[in-house]
Amino acid sequence: MSLERLYQPPEIGAPGIRRGRRQRRDLALAGLFVLTMAAVVAGVMLLNLPALLGGYPLRAYFPEAAGLDRGLDVVQEGFTIGHVGAVEPVFAGAPDRAQCPATDAPRSAELPCFRATLRIQRDWPVPAGSRAQLAPAGFLGGNQIRIQPGLADRRLAADAVIPTLPRQPDLPTQAALALTRLQSAIDETIRPALADLQARIQGLIGALGAGEDGAAGPAGAAGEGLAEVFNNLRQLSADIEQTVDPERIGAILASVDTISANLATASSGLEARSANVGAAVAQYTALGADLRRVVNQAQPAVTDSLDDVQYLLQELSAALAPILANIETASRNLSALTGDLREDPKSLLFKRTEQEPTPWLQR
């Protein structure tokens, strides 16, 4: 016989059944949502599984690990052909220590270089003589490893070593370098020339003033002053032509043009990335609203269910209290009967005087 047939509180009825149905419906919807998300994640992993596990490895050695991380894209001629599978330090005494590239800066022999394992797509040709270079992927794209393909007709075998080039400076570094060159040119050439011009102009003004006062003759002093000024101007122009280096100015202008082109490329990619980021933010906002709505809908049903369970447990405790008291009384009686039989076994066959019950058993 079930517990509901033995005892059922009057409050548990049609309202409780409806709340239970709503609760089961909300739980089913939540479970369906979780299963859908798990299926989406599993589908994405299955789609990317061939790219993650397939292909063949190549080894590239870099003097430092700045900007080098697992998962970076490997790009050849603008197409992603693989990713970085692992980045590991190569210490002194390792078998492949000789593969570490040499650097111009002084470096301790105990410092490690870093081995990057490149996972290349299956059957993708990387010609022999190719070189790998760590380069920026864009203004907001992080870093990537670019492969400059060689001209050989044979391809690199699996687990071969691909030589590396020095890291390509990113856009902020190029801008800082160009500004440094421009500041150096201003400090070394233009600023001294302007100071010299200012000093000669002040000398001209002093010569003209002396001529007007009549200290050295009005016409002769003025003519000599003007002639000296013109000579100074000619000398100044000659000094400027010799000091200013056209090749250096051309290099600075070329750097400025390169920076402008890079800024234009970054701005064009930034618009597309901003649209993608906006769409992702909108999707996550909608997902958060859906989750909040599901939680708000399920919270009253769960609260009502907990209240019903608490009330049922209280009623069950109240119903079990007299049963436990009767069981305790029966155990005490059996204990007393056992003691009497142990003292006088024949009292079971003959009638014995009935004793008054103890006061604490009276109800």
Summary of the structure (lengths in Angstrom):
residues: 363
radius of gyration: 46.1
end to end distance: 29.6
largest distance: 167.2
contacts: 860
relative contact order: 0.08
helix: 61%
strand: 13%
